[in-house]
Amino acid sequence: MSQVEQMMRGERYWTARAMQEQGSRFFQALGHALEAADRANERRIYESWTAECWDFYQRGLTLAAAEADG
């Protein structure tokens, strides 16, 4: 499965949150856009900045795990 497909199947909330909390101003804004995006635009964001989104996706998984642990 490609990175884009894996991100599309994951929870975008955590990727967007990681962007908003840990990203530059650009990626903070992109995180807000990702949070508000419909599925087509979500894919467009992931396809346009795959490597960067993948990094934030992985950071989001860490945030989700930390929150689940309490």
C-alpha positions as CSV (number, residue, x, y, z in Angstrom):
1,M,0.0,0.0,0.0
2,S,1.4,3.4,-0.9
3,Q,1.9,6.1,1.7
4,V,-0.9,8.2,0.2
5,E,-3.3,5.2,0.5
6,Q,-2.2,4.5,4.1
7,M,-2.7,8.1,5.0
8,M,-6.1,8.1,3.4
9,R,-7.1,5.1,5.5
10,G,-5.8,6.6,8.7
11,E,-7.3,9.2,10.9
12,R,-6.5,12.6,9.4
13,Y,-7.2,14.3,12.8
14,W,-3.9,13.2,14.1
15,T,-1.9,14.2,11.0
16,A,-3.7,17.6,11.0
17,R,-3.0,18.0,14.7
18,A,0.7,17.2,14.3
19,M,0.9,19.8,11.5
20,Q,-0.9,22.4,13.6
21,E,1.2,21.8,16.7
22,Q,4.6,21.0,15.3
23,G,4.8,22.5,11.8
24,S,6.0,25.8,10.4
25,R,3.4,28.4,9.7
26,F,2.8,26.9,6.3
27,F,2.2,23.4,7.6
28,Q,0.1,24.8,10.5
29,A,-2.2,26.3,7.8
30,L,-2.0,23.1,5.7
31,G,-3.1,21.2,8.9
32,H,-6.2,23.4,9.1
33,A,-6.9,22.9,5.4
34,L,-6.5,19.1,5.9
35,E,-8.9,19.1,8.8
36,A,-11.5,20.9,6.7
37,A,-10.9,19.1,3.5
38,D,-13.3,16.7,1.8
39,R,-11.9,13.4,0.6
40,A,-10.8,14.6,-2.8
41,N,-8.9,17.6,-1.3
42,E,-7.5,15.4,1.4
43,R,-6.0,13.2,-1.3
44,R,-4.8,16.2,-3.2
45,I,-2.9,17.5,-0.1
46,Y,-1.3,14.1,0.5
47,E,-0.3,13.7,-3.2
48,S,1.1,17.2,-3.4
49,W,3.3,16.9,-0.3
50,T,3.6,13.2,0.2
51,A,7.0,13.1,2.0
52,E,6.1,16.0,4.3
53,C,2.6,14.6,5.1
54,W,4.1,11.2,5.7
55,D,6.4,12.7,8.4
56,F,3.4,14.4,10.0
57,Y,1.3,11.3,9.7
58,Q,4.0,9.4,11.7
59,R,4.1,12.2,14.2
60,G,0.3,12.0,14.5
61,L,0.6,8.3,15.3
62,T,2.9,9.1,18.1
63,L,0.5,11.8,19.4
64,A,-2.4,9.3,19.3
65,A,-0.4,6.7,21.1
66,A,0.6,9.1,23.8
67,E,-3.0,10.3,24.3
68,A,-4.2,6.7,24.5
69,D,-1.7,5.9,27.2
70,G,-3.0,8.8,29.2
